[in-house]
Amino acid sequence: MKFAFRDVMTITKRQLLQLARIPEVLVFSTIQPVMFVLLFRFVFGGSIQTGQPGGYVQLLMPGIFVQTVAFTLAATAVGLAEDMKKGLIDRFRSLPISRGAVVIGRTFGDALLNILVLTVMAAAGYAVGWRPTSGGLSIFLAFLFLFMFGYALSWIGIYVGLAVKEARTVQSVGFLVTFPLTFLSNAFAPTTGMPKALQYFAEWNPVSTMVAACRQLFGLKNEFGATATSWPSQHPLETSLLYMVVLMVVFIPLSIRKYKNTSN
Amino acid sequence: MKSIIAEHLVKTYRNGEVRALDDLSLDVEEGTVLSVLGPNGAGKTSTVRILATLLKPDSGNATVAGIDVAKHPDKVRELIGLSGQYAAVDETLTGWDNLVMFGRLYHLGKAASVKRAEQLLERFSLTDSARRPIKTYSGGMRRRLDLAASLIVQPKVLFLDEPTTGLDPRGRQEMWGVIQELVKGGVTLLLTTQYLEEADQLADEIAVIDHGKVIARGTSDALKKQVGGERLEITVENSDITHTQEIVARISGTALHTDVRTISAPVSTGSVALMEALRALDEAKIHPLDISLKRPSLDDVFLSLTGHVAEDEVAADSVKKKRGGKK
């Protein structure tokens, strides 16, 4: 037990070392979100009319932030599946280290990477006209929410990675889950144009509540909400927080247990 | 004292459909090398995984260094080293990074981890490549690094699961040298292999397994004797065949086997029979193209024990895939 924390740190450090040894990974994991910022800003930004002072980019940025941290799920799952395939997880399991250390260390590593990615994206957003209007504390809280959301999803990623095992399949499963979640939401377009059933889904979708929460924290009114009267639309901060807590309470013990019992 | 004891291990996959281990028992005396020999899918890896605490058997017991692997896996992990079929190291990191990381995970201090890493790199002739990512290493170098990682804290018991599978002949020779050095240091080693020659080279004792059972057990010599004694083999020109057959029949006193120009027959007197044959051939002015005293190879052992040859890799591989990628 004495070494549990140190074991976690060693595993996390390994992931950071990987980034140092192959900087391409870092470059590509930041290029994609930056590309999204630019594409949405310049392709849709001109034609989507909003009543928002400062234009579409103000609404867009929270959406892209949430979408990007949502992909942590796939990133964690793929990383873990690759380690399993290469036998590295077997090696770790034959060492006298605390059993949760390997998966906890990975979620920490992916969380640290998220901080970096969010920073780069914020800079890119700023460059194309994104200007949060709330105070420093609110902005910090928004990023804390994004960070925590990514971390919670990382734990689902651990479960998916352990359950699916094959890295390529894991990648597909990850995208299969995250793409509909990010697009069936208020992230890029108003939900009011969707069919009724989808609207309902979009309204309760954690991605929507997260986007709404961030918009609120960045000082915007939540223009893309489905039905402004529904509880999640009215209380995006509370709903998002609830989602994150539930996800972590369920998936952290579940994934650690799965790790202990999995042998490939 | 026995360092490794496995008793009546049973392991099934796919709800009992595939019986990987079927009442397998074996033991290894402290400081000796046991080679578990068998074709793909025979149960070698399952055995190693159970002994190295990675897999729970359906039934049966196992102890390593006197400790029950199912009851106290953490204690067992402090005493063992494991090197698997593939190099289980982080390929994106350098050799140095990997060994230092494993040192830290074995709970050595920072300075001690670095020191140990450098010692091991030196010992396995990897110092020059220490700062290169593993993915630039040759197969043999990867295996050596993987082996080094399993020796961070001098293990009492070492498990090597097919340490040379996939290596070229030179890489294999190097690996054998490294393993032989290790064994001199007194470690107890359980080594699995599908190469009969490898078992012959490295092991004090051999356990032949097939379909999850130990089907024969003993020293290389004892196993060979079990199959039959030595054979005298003489290759001559076509014109000398008949005469040579007469000579060999006289010495051997038993049935001859003639394969094109090679005459072979079982003999019980070993080198005496060989010299006798040479003298007789010389007197008859026959110059043999080749003459030798052949001991049965482990291939012969396997064939006579199991009724099929050991190197049935392609077929065994496809069976493995059907079993859902079980290793």
Interface residues (C-beta under 8 A of the other chain):
Chain A: F3 R6 D7 T10 K13 R14 L17 Q18 R21 I22 K86 G87 L88 D90 R91 F92 R93 S94 L95 P96 I97 S263 N264
Chain B: R49 A52 T53 L54 L55 D74 R77 E78 I80 L82 G84 Q85 Y86 A87 A88 V89 D90 E91 T92 L93 T94 D97 M101 F102 R104 L105 Y106 H107 P133 A149 K327
